[in-house]
């Protein structure tokens, strides 16, 4: 198998989670996995209220 593998990291819910907590987890994951992996980490809309509309 060749090429870069991709990992999709979905952030946790709660206001400020993306910047305050999950950034650190993603940085650590990138370091541990190395250059053979691309960690994608999209910002979720309205992280303070991650519920689905009904």
Backbone bond lengths (Angstrom), bond angles and torsions (degrees), N, CA, C in turn:
res aa  C-N    CA-C-N  psi(-1)  N-CA   C-N-CA  omega(-1)  CA-C   N-CA-C  phi
1 X - - - 1.445 - - 1.528 108.44 -
2 X 1.313 116.25 134.13 1.454 120.73 179.74 1.510 110.64 -123.95
3 X 1.316 116.56 166.40 1.458 120.86 177.83 1.513 111.89 94.41
4 X 1.295 113.38 177.65 1.456 121.30 -178.71 1.519 110.49 -92.02
5 X 1.299 116.30 132.68 1.462 121.01 175.22 1.518 108.52 -85.90
6 X 1.313 116.12 148.94 1.453 120.66 -179.14 1.523 110.82 -111.18
7 X 1.321 114.85 140.85 1.454 122.56 176.12 1.526 106.61 -122.43
8 X 1.325 117.19 130.21 1.457 121.63 176.05 1.518 108.02 -102.19
9 X 1.321 116.53 117.02 1.457 122.57 178.71 1.521 107.53 -101.94
10 X 1.326 117.24 120.51 1.459 122.60 177.96 1.518 108.22 -99.46
11 X 1.310 115.97 122.76 1.463 120.52 -175.84 1.516 112.34 -67.45
12 X 1.310 114.87 159.38 1.449 121.21 174.98 1.525 110.67 -75.57
13 X 1.318 116.95 167.16 1.457 121.58 179.03 1.511 111.71 -90.75
14 X 1.299 115.73 154.80 1.449 121.76 177.45 1.511 111.06 123.94
15 X 1.309 117.06 143.21 1.456 122.17 -178.65 1.529 110.81 -58.08
16 X 1.322 116.73 128.95 1.464 122.21 177.37 1.513 115.22 81.65
17 X 1.304 118.20 1.01 1.463 120.97 -175.24 1.525 111.91 -61.69
18 X 1.307 117.33 -42.07 1.469 121.27 -177.79 1.523 110.84 -57.09
19 X 1.322 117.03 -52.50 1.465 120.65 -174.94 1.514 113.81 -81.81
20 X 1.332 117.56 -34.75 1.464 120.01 -173.20 1.525 114.12 -85.11
21 X 1.322 118.04 -32.93 1.458 120.42 -172.78 1.520 113.61 -121.83
22 X 1.311 116.16 -55.19 1.456 119.25 -171.20 1.523 113.57 -69.16
23 X 1.338 118.97 -27.51 1.467 120.26 174.91 1.523 110.79 -55.60
24 X 1.327 115.95 -42.05 1.470 120.53 -179.71 1.534 111.19 -66.12
25 X 1.323 116.17 -40.61 1.466 119.63 178.76 1.524 111.39 -65.21
26 X 1.329 116.58 -41.78 1.458 120.59 -179.74 1.523 110.71 -66.63
27 X 1.330 118.07 -41.68 1.466 120.51 177.03 1.522 111.02 -59.10
28 X 1.321 116.76 -43.87 1.464 121.28 178.69 1.532 111.07 -63.95
29 X 1.319 116.62 -43.16 1.463 121.36 178.73 1.525 111.15 -61.00
30 X 1.317 116.60 -43.97 1.475 120.70 178.29 1.523 111.24 -61.13
31 X 1.309 117.24 -43.27 1.476 120.57 179.32 1.528 111.23 -63.41
32 X 1.321 116.03 -45.53 1.472 120.54 -177.22 1.524 112.53 -68.09
33 X 1.334 117.54 -38.76 1.464 120.41 -178.01 1.520 112.60 -76.00
34 X 1.318 117.43 -33.95 1.455 121.05 178.15 1.525 113.06 85.70
35 X 1.328 114.45 -170.32 1.455 122.01 -172.95 1.523 114.85 -70.78
36 X 1.293 118.56 -13.30 1.453 121.22 -179.05 1.520 113.66 -78.70
37 X 1.343 116.36 -2.14 1.459 121.21 -177.10 1.526 110.72 -129.58
38 X 1.306 115.27 143.20 1.452 122.21 172.28 1.528 106.76 -112.89
39 X 1.330 116.09 119.10 1.455 120.65 179.94 1.527 107.99 -96.23
40 X 1.310 115.53 115.90 1.466 121.14 177.17 1.517 107.60 -95.48
41 X 1.325 114.74 135.58 1.454 121.07 -171.18 1.528 109.61 -142.85
42 X 1.324 117.22 76.03 1.462 119.28 -177.75 1.527 112.21 -74.59
43 X 1.314 115.33 147.83 1.465 120.73 175.38 1.530 107.65 -79.97
44 X 1.308 116.20 127.98 1.453 121.33 179.80 1.531 110.11 -83.50
45 X 1.328 117.27 144.31 1.458 119.62 177.73 1.532 110.67 -69.52
46 X 1.295 116.86 141.19 1.466 124.24 175.71 1.529 112.68 50.49
47 X 1.333 115.22 59.49 1.472 119.62 -177.09 1.527 112.75 -63.12
48 X 1.323 118.05 -20.09 1.463 120.83 177.87 1.519 113.01 -72.99
49 X 1.350 116.87 -18.52 1.469 122.17 178.46 1.521 107.28 -140.34
50 X 1.335 118.52 82.39 1.456 121.62 -174.57 1.523 115.04 -82.57
51 X 1.328 117.65 15.04 1.461 119.47 -178.04 1.532 111.68 -76.30
52 X 1.330 115.04 155.53 1.465 120.83 177.51 1.524 109.76 -83.06
53 X 1.332 117.11 142.48 1.470 118.50 175.36 1.515 110.42 -67.03
54 X 1.297 117.03 148.32 1.479 121.41 179.83 1.483 110.06 -108.53
